[in-house]
Amino acid sequence: MYALERTVDAFKRFGVKKTKGYELIEAGLFPAPIKPNERPSRVPSQEVDALIAATISGVGEEYIIKLILGFRNQRAVLATKQEVL
């Protein structure tokens, strides 16, 4: 199960302001938020944790983009499995 955190809180943990955070999302360098209901958009905490760990380890932008694409693929697989149920 995914633990979700508010997108703005995820930006704070990553050390960027809201505007920069959304620029990173557009560039494919930060996990895209989801909107599970009427509440503010959320980001899976483990995706932010993995992004922070990768950034600290000094990997390049190309690796980060692949990491984010992997998150998107995992979400798509999970969504497909839920539709089947």
C-alpha positions as CSV (number, residue, x, y, z in Angstrom):
1,M,0.0,0.0,0.0
2,Y,1.2,3.5,-0.9
3,A,1.6,6.1,1.8
4,L,0.7,9.5,0.3
5,E,1.9,12.9,1.3
6,R,0.7,16.3,0.2
7,T,2.6,17.5,-2.9
8,V,3.8,20.7,-1.2
9,D,5.1,18.7,1.7
10,A,7.0,16.5,-0.7
11,F,8.5,19.6,-2.4
12,K,9.6,20.8,1.1
13,R,11.3,17.4,1.9
14,F,13.1,17.6,-1.5
15,G,14.2,21.1,-0.7
16,V,12.4,23.1,-3.4
17,K,9.6,25.6,-3.5
18,K,6.2,25.0,-5.1
19,T,7.0,26.7,-8.4
20,K,10.3,24.8,-8.8
21,G,8.7,21.6,-7.8
22,Y,6.1,21.8,-10.6
23,E,8.9,22.7,-13.0
24,L,10.7,19.5,-12.0
25,I,7.4,17.5,-12.6
26,E,7.1,19.0,-16.1
27,A,10.8,18.1,-16.8
28,G,10.2,14.5,-15.6
29,L,12.5,15.0,-12.6
30,F,9.9,14.7,-9.8
31,P,7.1,12.2,-9.3
32,A,3.8,13.5,-10.7
33,P,1.1,14.0,-8.1
34,I,-2.1,12.1,-8.0
35,K,-5.5,13.4,-6.9
36,P,-7.2,10.5,-5.0
37,N,-10.3,12.4,-4.0
38,E,-11.4,16.0,-3.1
39,R,-8.3,16.5,-1.0
40,P,-5.2,18.3,-2.3
41,S,-3.0,16.3,-4.7
42,R,-0.6,13.7,-3.2
43,V,2.6,12.0,-4.0
44,P,3.6,8.5,-2.9
45,S,6.1,8.9,-0.1
46,Q,8.3,6.0,-1.2
47,E,8.8,7.7,-4.6
48,V,10.0,10.9,-2.9
49,D,12.2,8.8,-0.6
50,A,13.8,7.0,-3.6
51,L,14.2,10.3,-5.5
52,I,16.0,11.9,-2.5
53,A,18.2,8.9,-2.1
54,A,19.1,8.9,-5.8
55,T,19.9,12.7,-5.6
56,I,22.0,12.3,-2.6
57,S,24.0,9.5,-4.2
58,G,24.8,11.9,-7.1
59,V,23.3,10.1,-10.0
60,G,22.7,12.1,-13.1
61,E,19.6,13.6,-14.6
62,E,19.2,10.7,-17.1
63,Y,19.0,8.2,-14.2
64,I,16.4,10.4,-12.4
65,I,14.2,10.5,-15.5
66,K,14.4,6.7,-15.8
67,L,13.5,6.4,-12.1
68,I,10.5,8.7,-12.5
69,L,9.4,6.8,-15.6
70,G,9.6,3.6,-13.6
71,F,7.3,5.1,-11.0
72,R,4.8,5.9,-13.7
73,N,5.0,2.4,-15.1
74,Q,4.4,0.9,-11.6
75,R,1.4,3.1,-11.1
76,A,0.0,2.0,-14.4
77,V,0.4,-1.7,-13.5
78,L,-1.3,-1.1,-10.1
79,A,-4.1,0.7,-11.8
80,T,-4.6,-2.1,-14.3
81,K,-4.7,-4.7,-11.5
82,Q,-7.3,-2.7,-9.5
83,E,-9.5,-2.4,-12.6
84,V,-9.5,-6.2,-12.9
85,L,-10.6,-6.7,-9.3
